[in-house]
Amino acid sequence: LALLREVGGDHKAELVDGEIHVMSPTDDLAGRCAENVYLSLRQHEATEGGRARGDDHAFLVELPGRRSFSPDASYSRGGAAGRRAVQGAPDFAVEVRSAGDYGPRMEAKLARKRADYFAAGTQVVWDVDPEGADVVRAYRSTRPDVPDVFGRGAIADAEPAVPGWRFAVDDLFR
């Protein structure tokens, strides 16, 4: 929570390599996509348990180069953390690309972040590209470099992190 106070509480931030990485606000399309995933996860939570979280939640981890994550949406089998940040990584993390999240430098940054997620214990990371033909790339800790790809019209999943949950890719754009 000290990290959040240091950036003023109005910004999303992560602690990476000893530096605070303040993240710019999410654009409307990316924000809407993340919200739609969160709402679906929240429905799953109501019937299956676990904990769905939307944007701006802090997950504190102990990795050599990273101390926190702040995914666009997430799900953990554990329950509420109350008035403090969540200790440990989520089981499932969703990263939705904003307009500036493209190019070779960003691809390398996203690959490193996925590796950090997996090192911290996350089982599945979605890389959501609202502008691409391959809208959802589901990276799994068991095959971190070979994503399952879901385009428009497909039904995506986050197995084994969110057992039984399915998400229609077209619902990203509702």
N, C-alpha and C positions, 0 to 999 in steps of 0.2 A: 504494500500500500504506500510505502514511502516513495516508490517509483512513480506512482500515480500523482502523489502530492507534488513531487519535483517537477513534473511536466504540467502542473496546474490543474489536473483532474479533468480537463476538457479535451485532452488529446489521447489517442491510442498510442502506446509505446511498448517497446520490448527492450530488454537489457541484453546486448550482444557484444561480446569481446570487451566487456568493461565499459561500454558506451551506451547511453540511452539513445535508442533509435525512435524518434518521434515519427509517427506515420500520419500522412495527410488524410483528411477526411475522405470517406468513401464516396464515389460518384453515385448518382441515382440508380443506374442499371446494376452495378455491382452490389450496392446496398440492398436493392430489391431482391436480387438473386439470393443473397445470404439470408435475408429475412424469410424467404419462402422455404429454404432448407430448414432453418430454425423452427418455423411453425410446424413443419412436417415432423421433425424430431420431437417437438413438444407433444404432439398428438401420440407419438410412439411412447414417449415417457409416461403419459397418462395411463396407458394400458399395460406396458411392459416394465415400468420402473426405470431406474437410471436417472440421469440429469442432463437435459438439453440446455445449452447456453447460447445466447446470441452474441453479437459483436461486443467488444470492449471488456470481456472478462479476462482477468489475469490468471495465468497458470504459472506457478513458480516451480522452477526446476534447478537441478544442480548439475550442469554440464560444464566442461572446460571453457567453452566460449559463449555460453548462453545461460541466463538466469530466469528468463520468462518467455512465454508465448502469449499472444493475444489473437487467436484465430477469429475469422468472420462468423463462424458458427462451430459448435462442437457438441459432443456427447460423451458422457462418462458413465460408467456403470455405478460409480459411487454416488453418494447423495450430496446434499447441500453443504457448502462451506460456511454458511452464515455471513457474518460481517467481515470476513477476511478473504484474501485471495485463495484460490484453489491450490493446494499443495500437490505437485506432480502434473504430468501431462494428461490431456484428455485421451480417451480411447480412440476417438474419431475427431479429426480436425478438418475444417473446410476453409480453404483460402480462395477467395474470389478475386480475379484480376480486375483492377481498375484500368483506366485508359493508359496510364503510364507504366504498366507492368509487363512490358514487352521488350524484346531485344536480347542479344547475347548476354549482356551484363545482368539483366533481370533473370534470365533463365538460370544462370549460375547461382544467383542469390536464392532463387526458389528451390533449386536442387539442394543447396546447403541447408536451407531451412527444413526441408523434408528429412534430410539425414539427421538433423538435430531432433526433430519430432520422434523419429524412430529410435534414436539413441536414448531418448527420455522415456520411451515405453508406449508411444502412440502406435496403434495397430494399423490404422488406415488414414491416409491424407488425401483429400480431394483437391485437385487443382482445377478450378472452375474458370473456363474461358468463355464468357458470354458472347464473344464475337467470332469464335472459331467454329469449325465444322466438328471438331472433337471437343464438345462442350465440357464434358466431365472426364478427367483423367483420374482414376482411382488407383493410388499407389498403396501397396500393402507391405507391411514390414517383412513379410516372407519373400517378396519379390520387389524390392525397393526401386529398381531401375526399369521395370517392365509394367507400365500401367495397364489396367483394363480401361478401355476407351468407350465412352457412351455419347452418342450424338443425339440430335433431336429425334424424337419418336421412340427413343430407347427407355428402358427402365433400369436405373442405376441402383447399386447397393453399396453397403459399407461393411460387408461381412469380413471378418468375424467380430468387428468392433461393435456393431449394432445389429444383433441377431434378429432376423425376421423383418427388418425395415427395408422398404423399397421406396424409390423416388422416381417419378416420371420426369425425365429431363425437361420436357416441355413446361412443367410446373415452375421451373426457374423463372419463367417470363410472364407469369400471371400478374 
